[in-house]
């Protein structure tokens, strides 16, 4: 497994703001972040940014990655176009490689059955329940949840999402991870000294 490369899924209507903290601080701590899309064509995010993917989904193997990040997007709730990304998440989890999903991507994982037996969160339980999934008893009211190799978060929690990713990949130990979260989530200036020590 390549422990220093994380893969960020990109697709039309991707929610730009949901993964920036995560990817920036992975890169700042020695990881490469490569983008992966359904095809080789550039995709346009919900914020109008154009992203040319580094590789296509069919070529992505779990053993070549430390993590698959699935951001939210309008397309998760507009049909089955993004279902191949949820199937790839299943392959990652089956191989013991972490997957991090936020916002609408959690609904995609719910449809794939990946939340039925794992603690998870999302925007709200009724949102996931509308997928018909069988994991409502494992839903946790929290900003972000890690259950083994699966990280989930709601759409308003990109910093908590980042905290779980950085913690799961061992980027920071507990004290620095807490400081990172306090700095970016709570604007606690005193956390900067701990983080920069």
Secondary structure as a PSIPRED ss2 file (coil, helix, strand):
# PSIPRED VFORMAT (PSIPRED V4.0)

   1 X C   1.000  0.000  0.000
   2 X C   1.000  0.000  0.000
   3 X C   1.000  0.000  0.000
   4 X C   1.000  0.000  0.000
   5 X E   0.000  0.000  1.000
   6 X E   0.000  0.000  1.000
   7 X E   0.000  0.000  1.000
   8 X E   0.000  0.000  1.000
   9 X E   0.000  0.000  1.000
  10 X C   1.000  0.000  0.000
  11 X C   1.000  0.000  0.000
  12 X C   1.000  0.000  0.000
  13 X C   1.000  0.000  0.000
  14 X E   0.000  0.000  1.000
  15 X C   1.000  0.000  0.000
  16 X H   0.000  1.000  0.000
  17 X H   0.000  1.000  0.000
  18 X H   0.000  1.000  0.000
  19 X C   1.000  0.000  0.000
  20 X H   0.000  1.000  0.000
  21 X H   0.000  1.000  0.000
  22 X H   0.000  1.000  0.000
  23 X H   0.000  1.000  0.000
  24 X H   0.000  1.000  0.000
  25 X H   0.000  1.000  0.000
  26 X H   0.000  1.000  0.000
  27 X H   0.000  1.000  0.000
  28 X C   1.000  0.000  0.000
  29 X C   1.000  0.000  0.000
  30 X C   1.000  0.000  0.000
  31 X C   1.000  0.000  0.000
  32 X E   0.000  0.000  1.000
  33 X E   0.000  0.000  1.000
  34 X E   0.000  0.000  1.000
  35 X E   0.000  0.000  1.000
  36 X E   0.000  0.000  1.000
  37 X E   0.000  0.000  1.000
  38 X C   1.000  0.000  0.000
  39 X C   1.000  0.000  0.000
  40 X C   1.000  0.000  0.000
  41 X C   1.000  0.000  0.000
  42 X C   1.000  0.000  0.000
  43 X E   0.000  0.000  1.000
  44 X E   0.000  0.000  1.000
  45 X C   1.000  0.000  0.000
  46 X C   1.000  0.000  0.000
  47 X C   1.000  0.000  0.000
  48 X C   1.000  0.000  0.000
  49 X C   1.000  0.000  0.000
  50 X E   0.000  0.000  1.000
  51 X E   0.000  0.000  1.000
  52 X C   1.000  0.000  0.000
  53 X C   1.000  0.000  0.000
  54 X C   1.000  0.000  0.000
  55 X E   0.000  0.000  1.000
  56 X E   0.000  0.000  1.000
  57 X H   0.000  1.000  0.000
  58 X H   0.000  1.000  0.000
  59 X H   0.000  1.000  0.000
  60 X C   1.000  0.000  0.000
  61 X C   1.000  0.000  0.000
  62 X H   0.000  1.000  0.000
  63 X H   0.000  1.000  0.000
  64 X H   0.000  1.000  0.000
  65 X C   1.000  0.000  0.000
  66 X C   1.000  0.000  0.000
  67 X E   0.000  0.000  1.000
  68 X E   0.000  0.000  1.000
  69 X E   0.000  0.000  1.000
  70 X E   0.000  0.000  1.000
  71 X C   1.000  0.000  0.000
  72 X C   1.000  0.000  0.000
  73 X E   0.000  0.000  1.000
  74 X H   0.000  1.000  0.000
  75 X H   0.000  1.000  0.000
  76 X H   0.000  1.000  0.000
  77 X H   0.000  1.000  0.000
  78 X C   1.000  0.000  0.000
  79 X C   1.000  0.000  0.000
  80 X C   1.000  0.000  0.000
  81 X C   1.000  0.000  0.000
  82 X C   1.000  0.000  0.000
  83 X H   0.000  1.000  0.000
  84 X H   0.000  1.000  0.000
  85 X H   0.000  1.000  0.000
  86 X H   0.000  1.000  0.000
  87 X H   0.000  1.000  0.000
  88 X H   0.000  1.000  0.000
  89 X H   0.000  1.000  0.000
  90 X H   0.000  1.000  0.000
  91 X H   0.000  1.000  0.000
  92 X H   0.000  1.000  0.000
  93 X H   0.000  1.000  0.000
  94 X H   0.000  1.000  0.000
  95 X C   1.000  0.000  0.000
  96 X C   1.000  0.000  0.000
  97 X C   1.000  0.000  0.000
  98 X E   0.000  0.000  1.000
  99 X E   0.000  0.000  1.000
 100 X E   0.000  0.000  1.000
 101 X E   0.000  0.000  1.000
 102 X E   0.000  0.000  1.000
 103 X C   1.000  0.000  0.000
 104 X H   0.000  1.000  0.000
 105 X H   0.000  1.000  0.000
 106 X H   0.000  1.000  0.000
 107 X H   0.000  1.000  0.000
 108 X H   0.000  1.000  0.000
 109 X H   0.000  1.000  0.000
 110 X H   0.000  1.000  0.000
 111 X H   0.000  1.000  0.000
 112 X C   1.000  0.000  0.000
 113 X C   1.000  0.000  0.000
 114 X C   1.000  0.000  0.000
 115 X C   1.000  0.000  0.000
 116 X C   1.000  0.000  0.000
 117 X C   1.000  0.000  0.000
 118 X C   1.000  0.000  0.000
 119 X C   1.000  0.000  0.000
 120 X E   0.000  0.000  1.000
 121 X C   1.000  0.000  0.000
 122 X C   1.000  0.000  0.000
 123 X C   1.000  0.000  0.000
 124 X C   1.000  0.000  0.000
 125 X H   0.000  1.000  0.000
 126 X H   0.000  1.000  0.000
 127 X H   0.000  1.000  0.000
 128 X H   0.000  1.000  0.000
 129 X H   0.000  1.000  0.000
 130 X C   1.000  0.000  0.000
 131 X C   1.000  0.000  0.000
 132 X C   1.000  0.000  0.000
 133 X C   1.000  0.000  0.000
 134 X C   1.000  0.000  0.000
 135 X C   1.000  0.000  0.000
 136 X H   0.000  1.000  0.000
 137 X H   0.000  1.000  0.000
 138 X H   0.000  1.000  0.000
 139 X E   0.000  0.000  1.000
 140 X C   1.000  0.000  0.000
 141 X C   1.000  0.000  0.000
 142 X C   1.000  0.000  0.000
 143 X C   1.000  0.000  0.000
 144 X E   0.000  0.000  1.000
 145 X E   0.000  0.000  1.000
 146 X E   0.000  0.000  1.000
 147 X E   0.000  0.000  1.000
 148 X C   1.000  0.000  0.000
 149 X C   1.000  0.000  0.000
 150 X E   0.000  0.000  1.000
 151 X E   0.000  0.000  1.000
 152 X E   0.000  0.000  1.000
 153 X E   0.000  0.000  1.000
 154 X C   1.000  0.000  0.000
 155 X C   1.000  0.000  0.000
 156 X C   1.000  0.000  0.000
 157 X C   1.000  0.000  0.000
 158 X H   0.000  1.000  0.000
 159 X H   0.000  1.000  0.000
 160 X H   0.000  1.000  0.000
 161 X H   0.000  1.000  0.000
 162 X H   0.000  1.000  0.000
 163 X H   0.000  1.000  0.000
 164 X H   0.000  1.000  0.000
 165 X H   0.000  1.000  0.000
 166 X H   0.000  1.000  0.000
 167 X H   0.000  1.000  0.000
 168 X H   0.000  1.000  0.000
 169 X C   1.000  0.000  0.000
 170 X C   1.000  0.000  0.000
 171 X C   1.000  0.000  0.000
 172 X C   1.000  0.000  0.000
 173 X C   1.000  0.000  0.000
 174 X H   0.000  1.000  0.000
 175 X H   0.000  1.000  0.000
 176 X H   0.000  1.000  0.000
 177 X H   0.000  1.000  0.000
 178 X H   0.000  1.000  0.000
 179 X H   0.000  1.000  0.000
 180 X H   0.000  1.000  0.000
 181 X H   0.000  1.000  0.000
 182 X H   0.000  1.000  0.000
 183 X H   0.000  1.000  0.000
 184 X H   0.000  1.000  0.000
 185 X H   0.000  1.000  0.000
 186 X H   0.000  1.000  0.000
 187 X C   1.000  0.000  0.000
 188 X C   1.000  0.000  0.000
 189 X C   1.000  0.000  0.000
 190 X H   0.000  1.000  0.000
 191 X H   0.000  1.000  0.000
 192 X H   0.000  1.000  0.000
 193 X H   0.000  1.000  0.000
 194 X H   0.000  1.000  0.000
 195 X H   0.000  1.000  0.000
 196 X H   0.000  1.000  0.000
 197 X C   1.000  0.000  0.000
